[in-house]
Amino acid sequence: MENDTGHPDWLTEMDKEIINVLGTNLTLTPSIIAENIDRSREGVGNRLNSLQAGGLVRKVDRGKYEITEEGLKYMTEWADVDDEYKPWHGKTREEIKKEIEERNSDTENE
């Protein structure tokens, strides 16, 4: 279920922090994510399970996670992500949205 912002109502502040770190397009372990957001490894691990179940991150290897297209989509819609921060390989929110739209139209045309 989504709240009035269009985001899942189960999404927590820690989830957003995790997704922002994974939004750099890196594949990371829970320990590395926890270190970068100053949270416990156990807490991050629990939230990664929820994010994976919600389709926002995926486990790519034993103990390694990456953001999904759906996770990127949510991330680009958050009003409280500062474009100066540019967590997406230095790209702006608009550049990422455009890339997602282009990828979606490419797959629809196949």
N, C-alpha and C positions, 0 to 999 in steps of 0.2 A: 504494500500500500504506500502511496506517496502523500506527502503533506502538501500544503498550499504553495510551496515553492517548486513543486514538481520532483522533489527528491524523496527517496525512500524514508519513511518516518522512523526507521530503525538506525539511520545513519547518525553516528556520534561525532563529536568534535575530534576525537582521536582518529576515527575513520577518515575524516577529511585530511588530517595531518599525514596519515599513512598514504592516502591516495596522492597527495601533493608530492611526497617523496618519490613514490613510484612513477609519478607523472614525468619524471626526468628520463623516462624510457630505459631505466636500468633494471636489471634483474637483481633483486636484493634478498637477503635473509632477514628473518625477524630481528635478529640481534643488531644488524646494521641499521635497519629502519628505526629500532628503538633508540639506538645511540643518536641518530640524527634528529629525532623529535623529543628527546629527553623523556622517554616513557620506559616502563618496565618491559623486558623481553616477553614475559608471560602475558601481559596485557595486550601487547602488539600481536602475539601469536593467536590469542583468543579473537581479536578483532579481524585478523586476516582470515580466519575460518568463516566468520560472518560475511566478510566482503567477498570471499570466494563463493559462498552459497548464494549471494546476491548478484553474482556475475560481474562484479566491478574489478576484481583481480583474479588471476589464475596462478595455480601452482605449476611451474614449468619443470621443476626438478625437485629432488628431495630437499625440502627446506628453502626453496627459492621461489620468489613470487615476482610477477610483473603485472602492470595495469592492463586492463582490457580496453577495447574500443568504447564499451559502455562506461567504464570508469573515467576515461578521458572526456567523454561527453558530459558527464556530471561535473567533472572538474572545471571545464570551460564555462559552465553556467553559474558557478558560484560567484556571487557579487562581492564576497569578501576576500577573494584572491586578488592580491595587488598585482597589476600588470607590470609594475616595476620589478617585482620579484622574478617574473618570467621563469617559472619552474620547468617549462617545456622546451628544453634545449635552447633557451634564449628567444623563443618565439612568443608572440603575443597571443592572447586568448582568441582574437579574431583569425589569426593565421592558422591556429590549430582547428578552429571550427571549419574554416574553408577546406583544410586538408581532409577532415572527416567527411564533409559533404562530397568532396571529389571522389574519395574512396567509395562512398556509398553509391554514387552515381555510376562509377566504373563497374561495380559488382552487379548493379541492376541491368546494365547494358550487355552483360555477358550471356 
